[in-house]
Amino acid sequence: MQSLALKSPHAPAFHQHRRRRISSVQATTTSPPVAAPPKLNRHSSRITEPKSQGASQAVLYGVGLSDEDLRKPQVGISSVWYEGNTCNMHLLRLSEAVREGVIEAGMVGFRFNTIGVSDAISMGTRGMCYSLQSRDLIADSIETVMAAQWYDANISIPGCDKNMPGTIMAMGRLNRPSIMVYGGTIKPGHHQGNSFDIVSAFQCYGEYVSGSISDEQRVNVLRNSCPGAGACGGMYTANTMASAIETMGMSLPYRYSSFLMFLKDAQPTCHSFASQTRVILGIDKGKVVIIRGEGPKGGPGMPEMLTPTSAIMGAGLGKECALLTDGRFSGGSHGFVVGHICPEAQEGGPIGLIQTGDQITIDVAKKKIDVNLTEEQLEERRKRWTPPSYKANRGVLYKYIKSVQSASQGCVTDE
């Protein structure tokens, strides 16, 4: 009835009155304001728009940008590419593919690099002291380039262990649109019907020392454990971090979790060692191996204990020998192991007071680790204890020692 009245010139007065009222309402009603489109280049415009930033714009013209490009959002593409590691050797190629995708989406992509450390290469050596601190250095370097260059968004392409948390830490600091693209995992190695991965290469030494394989067999394992590019082929650190970061929503969804394998459960008196390098021979069943002085400050860098745990497992002592440490464990470590013990030995923690021959009780159900000593005995040892000298007194490791927090605080360096 209402629509007919509005269309008919002969409508009754009642309907004419309604028409006037409707017209009045329509005349005074305003549409809601249209929201302005988001400014996707709100960071890069700080250097691309002001006339006072002529030098900035001159450099951007110099690298090939046009007037139209200067108005586009700029995406920083950070890859952890370097040639000396199977986990990272292919990332430069991936970064070029990402850059092409950014350009197709109507934006400008700028690639830059950051450093990385191969945990497989550095494991069991002083090089492992640089592994954990590389995480913070990766975060620092990505934050530095992104902030200094005024990029609007970040796409990071990591490949190995500490690469992943390093890139995510940088994204959290920057709080700009960001996503991680994982470099992917390696294919398994094969030889004479057997499958191998990087942990096979670690464990074969323990098997060789125990006499269960020959030296020729050991070398064959090494030659066939890493058949090409990609991160270590198991649910070790790299693949675990990639899966966790996907769950956090910080990487492409459904890229890793759909391919994950089912995980099985990881497979008395003590011997204490000042470092992991001595823990290869002379360990008996029923012993607790303690490796100390390997924490964030003592290591420095909280080295991973994959070498000694692999030696223990390879020697067939995984169920009869426990290992305690203030160091870290790789995702490839398994067996009866307890790490990340705080406070660390360098800071006067109880792990630094234990001596060879002390009786250790590890109660998994109660989540307790006890040494069979009285408080008086521990206090007497504490009085005689003196802090060891730092293992670095200059360079990046010394700076790390001075700034790193406890493992219970995530070993961060910016607090």
C-alpha positions as CSV (number, residue, x, y, z in Angstrom):
1,M,0.0,0.0,0.0
2,Q,2.8,2.4,0.8
3,S,4.5,1.9,-2.5
4,L,1.3,2.3,-4.4
5,A,0.5,5.6,-2.6
6,L,3.9,7.0,-3.5
7,K,3.4,6.2,-7.2
8,S,-0.3,7.3,-7.6
9,P,-1.2,11.0,-8.2
10,H,-4.7,10.2,-6.9
11,A,-3.8,8.8,-3.6
12,P,-6.0,9.7,-0.6
13,A,-4.9,12.5,1.7
14,F,-3.9,10.0,4.3
15,H,-1.4,8.5,1.9
16,Q,-0.3,11.9,0.7
17,H,0.4,12.8,4.3
18,R,2.5,9.6,4.7
19,R,4.4,10.5,1.6
20,R,5.3,13.9,2.9
21,R,6.5,12.4,6.2
22,I,8.6,9.8,4.4
23,S,10.1,12.4,2.2
24,S,10.9,14.5,5.3
25,V,12.6,11.6,6.9
26,Q,14.5,10.8,3.8
27,A,15.7,14.3,3.4
28,T,17.2,14.4,6.9
29,T,18.8,10.9,6.9
30,T,22.5,10.9,6.1
31,S,24.6,7.9,5.0
32,P,27.3,6.7,7.3
33,P,30.7,8.1,6.5
34,V,32.7,5.9,4.1
35,A,35.9,4.8,5.8
36,A,39.0,5.9,4.1
37,P,41.0,3.0,2.6
38,P,44.0,1.9,4.7
39,K,47.2,3.6,3.8
40,L,49.4,0.6,3.0
41,N,52.5,2.7,2.6
42,R,52.2,4.5,5.9
43,H,55.7,3.6,6.9
44,S,57.6,4.0,3.6
45,S,55.7,7.3,2.9
46,R,57.9,8.8,5.6
47,I,60.7,8.9,3.1
48,T,58.9,8.7,-0.3
49,E,56.5,11.7,0.1
50,P,58.2,14.6,1.9
51,K,60.1,17.0,-0.4
52,S,62.6,17.3,2.4
53,Q,63.6,13.6,1.9
54,G,65.1,14.2,-1.5
55,A,68.2,12.1,-0.8
56,S,66.0,9.1,0.2
57,Q,64.0,9.4,-3.0
58,A,67.2,9.8,-5.1
59,V,68.5,6.5,-3.8
60,L,65.2,4.8,-4.6
61,Y,65.2,6.2,-8.1
62,G,68.8,4.9,-8.3
63,V,67.8,1.3,-7.5
64,G,65.2,1.4,-10.3
65,L,62.0,2.7,-8.8
66,S,59.6,4.9,-10.9
67,D,57.4,7.7,-9.7
68,E,54.5,5.2,-9.5
69,D,56.6,2.8,-7.5
70,L,57.3,5.5,-4.9
71,R,53.6,5.5,-4.1
72,K,53.4,1.8,-3.6
73,P,53.9,-0.1,-0.3
74,Q,57.4,-1.5,0.2
75,V,57.9,-5.0,1.5
76,G,61.2,-6.1,3.1
77,I,62.0,-9.7,2.2
78,S,64.6,-11.1,4.6
79,S,66.1,-14.5,3.9
80,V,68.6,-16.4,6.0
81,W,70.5,-17.5,2.9
82,Y,74.1,-18.7,2.9
83,E,75.8,-21.4,0.9
84,G,77.5,-23.5,3.7
85,N,74.4,-25.3,5.0
86,T,71.9,-27.6,3.4
87,C,69.1,-25.9,5.5
88,N,69.8,-22.5,3.9
89,M,71.5,-23.0,0.5
90,H,68.3,-22.7,-1.5
91,L,66.7,-19.7,0.3
92,L,68.0,-17.1,-2.1
93,R,66.1,-18.8,-4.9
94,L,62.9,-18.8,-2.7
95,S,63.4,-15.1,-1.9
96,E,63.3,-14.3,-5.6
97,A,60.0,-16.1,-6.0
98,V,58.6,-14.2,-3.0
99,R,59.7,-10.9,-4.6
100,E,58.0,-11.8,-7.8
101,G,54.8,-12.4,-5.9
102,V,55.1,-9.1,-4.1
103,I,55.4,-7.3,-7.4
104,E,52.4,-9.1,-8.9
105,A,50.4,-7.9,-5.9
106,G,51.2,-4.3,-6.8
107,M,53.9,-3.6,-4.2
108,V,57.6,-3.1,-4.2
109,G,59.8,-5.9,-2.8
110,F,63.3,-5.4,-1.5
111,R,65.4,-8.4,-0.6
112,F,68.0,-8.4,2.1
113,N,69.9,-11.0,4.0
114,T,70.8,-11.9,7.5
115,I,73.2,-14.4,9.1
116,G,72.7,-17.9,10.2
117,V,74.6,-20.7,12.1
118,S,74.4,-24.4,11.1
119,D,73.8,-26.3,14.4
120,A,74.8,-29.5,12.6
121,I,78.2,-28.1,11.6
122,S,78.9,-26.4,14.9
123,M,77.6,-29.1,17.3
124,G,80.2,-30.5,19.7
125,T,82.6,-27.6,19.0
126,R,83.1,-24.0,20.3
127,G,81.1,-22.9,17.3
128,M,77.9,-24.0,19.1
129,C,78.5,-21.0,21.5
130,Y,77.3,-18.9,18.6
131,S,74.1,-20.8,17.8
132,L,71.7,-19.3,20.4
133,Q,73.1,-15.8,20.2
134,S,72.5,-16.0,16.4
135,R,68.8,-16.0,17.1
136,D,69.0,-12.6,18.7
137,L,71.4,-11.3,16.0
138,I,69.0,-12.4,13.4
139,A,66.2,-10.5,15.2
140,D,68.4,-7.5,15.6
141,S,69.5,-7.4,12.0
142,I,65.9,-7.7,10.6
143,E,64.6,-5.1,13.0
144,T,67.5,-2.8,12.0
145,V,66.9,-3.0,8.2
146,M,63.2,-2.9,8.4
147,A,63.1,0.1,10.7
148,A,66.0,2.0,9.1
149,Q,64.6,1.5,5.5
150,W,61.0,2.2,6.5
151,Y,59.6,-0.9,4.9
152,D,55.8,-1.4,5.4
153,A,55.8,-5.1,5.8
154,N,58.1,-8.1,6.2
155,I,58.3,-11.5,4.7
156,S,61.0,-13.7,6.3
157,I,62.4,-16.9,4.8
158,P,64.3,-19.0,7.4
159,G,65.7,-22.5,7.1
160,C,67.6,-23.7,10.1
161,D,66.8,-24.1,13.8
162,K,67.4,-20.6,15.4
163,N,66.4,-18.9,12.1
164,M,62.7,-19.3,12.9
165,P,62.5,-17.8,16.4
166,G,64.9,-15.0,15.3
167,T,62.6,-13.9,12.5
168,I,59.5,-14.1,14.7
169,M,61.2,-12.0,17.4
170,A,61.9,-9.3,14.9
171,M,58.3,-9.3,13.7
172,G,57.1,-8.9,17.3
173,R,59.4,-5.9,17.8
174,L,58.4,-4.2,14.6
175,N,54.6,-4.8,14.8
176,R,54.1,-4.4,11.1
177,P,52.3,-6.8,8.7
178,S,54.6,-9.8,8.6
179,I,54.6,-13.5,7.7
180,M,57.2,-16.3,7.8
181,V,57.8,-18.6,4.8
182,Y,59.7,-21.7,5.9
183,G,62.3,-23.0,3.6
184,G,61.1,-26.6,4.0
185,T,62.6,-29.9,5.0
186,I,65.2,-32.1,3.3
187,K,64.4,-35.5,1.8
188,P,65.6,-38.6,3.7
189,G,68.9,-40.2,2.7
190,H,69.0,-43.8,1.6
191,H,71.8,-46.4,1.3
192,Q,71.5,-50.1,0.9
193,G,67.9,-50.1,2.0
194,N,68.4,-48.0,5.1
195,S,67.0,-44.5,5.6
196,F,69.2,-41.8,7.2
197,D,68.9,-38.2,8.5
198,I,71.2,-35.8,10.4
199,V,70.7,-37.6,13.7
200,S,71.9,-40.8,12.1
201,A,75.2,-39.0,11.4
202,F,75.5,-38.0,15.1
203,Q,74.6,-41.4,16.5
204,C,76.8,-43.4,14.2
205,Y,79.9,-42.3,16.1
206,G,78.5,-43.9,19.3
207,E,77.7,-47.0,17.3
208,Y,81.3,-47.0,16.0
209,V,82.9,-46.5,19.4
210,S,80.8,-49.3,20.9
211,G,81.8,-51.6,18.0
212,S,78.4,-52.2,16.6
213,I,79.4,-50.8,13.1
214,S,82.6,-50.5,11.2
215,D,84.4,-47.3,10.1
216,E,83.3,-48.0,6.5
217,Q,79.7,-48.2,7.6
218,R,80.1,-45.0,9.6
219,V,81.4,-43.1,6.6
220,N,78.5,-44.5,4.4
221,V,76.0,-43.1,6.9
222,L,77.7,-39.7,6.8
223,R,77.7,-39.6,2.9
224,N,74.0,-40.4,2.7
225,S,72.5,-38.5,5.6
226,C,72.0,-35.1,3.8
227,P,71.0,-35.7,0.1
228,G,70.2,-32.1,-0.8
229,A,68.7,-28.8,0.3
230,G,66.3,-28.4,3.2
231,A,66.2,-28.5,7.0
232,C,67.1,-31.6,9.0
233,G,64.6,-34.3,8.1
234,G,62.7,-35.1,11.3
235,M,60.7,-33.5,14.0
236,Y,63.9,-31.8,15.3
237,T,64.3,-28.1,16.0
238,A,63.6,-26.6,12.5
239,N,60.4,-28.6,11.7
240,T,59.1,-28.3,15.3
241,M,59.5,-24.5,15.2
242,A,57.9,-24.3,11.8
243,S,54.9,-26.2,13.0
244,A,54.6,-24.1,16.2
245,I,54.8,-20.9,14.3
246,E,52.1,-22.0,11.9
247,T,49.9,-22.7,14.9
248,M,50.6,-19.2,16.1
249,G,49.3,-17.8,12.8
250,M,52.6,-16.3,11.8
251,S,53.2,-18.5,8.7
252,L,51.3,-19.7,5.7
253,P,48.5,-22.0,7.0
254,Y,48.3,-25.7,6.2
255,R,51.8,-25.8,4.8
256,Y,53.5,-28.0,7.5
257,S,51.0,-29.4,9.9
258,S,49.3,-31.6,7.2
259,F,52.7,-33.4,6.6
260,L,53.7,-34.0,10.2
261,M,54.5,-37.5,11.3
262,F,53.1,-39.2,14.4
263,L,55.5,-38.7,17.3
264,K,56.5,-41.6,19.6
265,D,57.7,-41.1,23.2
266,A,61.3,-40.1,23.3
267,Q,63.4,-42.8,23.9
268,P,72.1,-43.3,40.7
269,T,75.7,-42.0,41.1
270,C,76.9,-39.2,38.8
271,H,79.9,-38.2,36.7
272,S,80.3,-34.5,36.4
273,F,82.1,-32.8,33.5
274,A,83.1,-29.2,32.9
275,S,82.2,-29.5,29.2
276,Q,80.6,-32.0,26.8
277,T,83.9,-32.8,25.0
278,R,84.9,-35.4,27.5
279,V,81.6,-37.4,27.6
280,I,82.3,-40.1,25.1
281,L,84.0,-43.0,26.8
282,G,84.0,-44.5,30.3
283,I,80.3,-44.1,31.1
284,D,78.7,-47.2,32.8
285,K,75.1,-48.2,33.1
286,G,73.2,-46.6,36.0
287,K,75.3,-43.5,36.0
288,V,74.1,-39.9,35.8
289,V,76.2,-37.7,33.5
290,I,76.3,-34.0,34.5
291,I,77.6,-31.5,31.9
292,R,77.8,-28.0,33.5
293,G,79.3,-24.7,32.7
294,E,77.2,-24.7,29.4
295,G,74.5,-22.2,30.3
296,P,73.7,-18.9,28.6
297,K,76.7,-17.1,30.3
298,G,78.9,-20.2,31.1
299,G,78.8,-21.7,27.6
300,P,78.5,-19.0,26.5
301,G,75.4,-19.3,24.4
302,M,74.0,-22.4,26.1
303,P,75.3,-24.9,23.6
304,E,73.2,-27.9,22.6
305,M,74.1,-31.4,23.8
306,L,73.2,-33.4,20.7
307,T,76.8,-34.8,20.5
308,P,76.9,-36.4,24.0
309,T,73.3,-37.5,23.9
310,S,73.8,-39.1,20.5
311,A,77.0,-40.8,21.7
312,I,75.1,-42.2,24.7
313,M,72.2,-43.4,22.5
314,G,74.5,-44.8,19.9
315,A,76.4,-46.8,22.6
316,G,73.1,-48.4,23.7
317,L,73.0,-46.6,27.0
318,G,69.8,-44.5,26.4
319,K,67.7,-46.4,29.0
320,E,70.5,-47.0,31.5
321,C,72.2,-43.6,31.7
322,A,70.8,-40.2,32.4
323,L,72.2,-36.8,31.4
324,L,71.7,-33.5,33.3
325,T,73.0,-30.2,32.0
326,D,72.6,-26.4,32.3
327,G,73.0,-26.4,28.5
328,R,70.3,-27.0,25.8
329,F,69.1,-29.9,23.8
330,S,68.6,-30.1,20.1
331,G,65.3,-31.3,18.8
332,G,67.2,-34.4,17.7
333,S,68.2,-35.3,21.3
334,H,66.4,-38.1,23.0
335,G,66.9,-40.5,25.9
336,F,66.9,-39.9,29.7
337,V,67.9,-36.2,29.5
338,V,67.2,-33.1,31.6
339,G,68.4,-29.7,30.4
340,H,68.0,-25.9,30.8
341,I,68.8,-26.3,34.6
342,C,68.7,-23.0,36.3
343,P,70.5,-21.2,37.9
344,E,73.4,-22.3,35.7
345,A,76.7,-23.3,37.1
346,Q,78.4,-20.0,36.0
347,E,75.9,-18.1,38.3
348,G,76.5,-20.4,41.3
349,G,73.6,-22.8,40.8
350,P,73.5,-26.1,42.7
351,I,74.5,-28.0,39.5
352,G,77.9,-26.3,39.9
353,L,78.4,-27.8,43.4
354,I,77.9,-31.5,42.5
355,Q,81.0,-33.7,42.6
356,T,81.8,-37.0,41.0
357,G,80.4,-39.8,43.2
358,D,77.4,-37.8,44.6
359,Q,74.1,-39.8,44.5
360,I,71.5,-38.2,42.3
361,T,67.7,-38.9,42.4
362,I,65.6,-38.0,39.4
363,D,61.8,-38.4,40.2
364,V,59.9,-37.7,37.0
365,A,56.5,-38.2,38.6
366,K,57.2,-35.6,41.3
367,K,59.3,-33.4,38.9
368,K,62.2,-33.3,41.3
369,I,65.9,-33.7,41.0
370,D,67.8,-34.2,44.3
371,V,71.4,-34.7,45.3
372,N,72.0,-36.8,48.4
373,L,73.6,-34.0,50.4
374,T,72.5,-32.1,53.5
375,E,72.0,-28.3,53.4
376,E,75.1,-28.0,55.5
377,Q,77.2,-29.9,53.0
378,L,75.9,-27.8,50.1
379,E,76.5,-24.6,52.1
380,E,80.1,-25.7,52.8
381,R,80.7,-26.4,49.1
382,R,79.0,-23.0,48.2
383,K,81.5,-21.2,50.5
384,R,84.4,-22.8,48.7
385,W,82.9,-22.1,45.2
386,T,84.4,-19.4,43.0
387,P,82.8,-18.3,39.7
388,P,84.7,-19.6,36.7
389,S,86.3,-17.1,34.4
390,Y,84.2,-16.1,31.4
391,K,85.1,-18.1,28.3
392,A,85.0,-14.9,26.2
393,N,86.3,-11.4,27.0
394,R,85.8,-9.6,23.8
395,G,83.6,-9.6,20.7
396,V,80.0,-10.7,20.2
397,L,80.2,-13.6,22.7
398,Y,81.3,-11.2,25.5
399,K,78.5,-8.8,24.7
400,Y,76.2,-11.7,24.8
401,I,77.4,-12.8,28.2
402,K,76.9,-9.3,29.6
403,S,73.4,-9.0,28.3
404,V,71.8,-12.4,28.2
405,Q,69.1,-13.3,30.8
406,S,68.6,-16.7,32.4
407,A,67.2,-19.7,30.5
408,S,64.1,-19.4,32.6
409,Q,63.6,-15.9,31.1
410,G,64.1,-17.2,27.5
411,C,67.8,-16.1,27.2
412,V,66.7,-12.7,25.8
413,T,69.2,-10.0,25.4
414,D,67.0,-6.8,25.2
415,E,65.8,-6.6,28.8
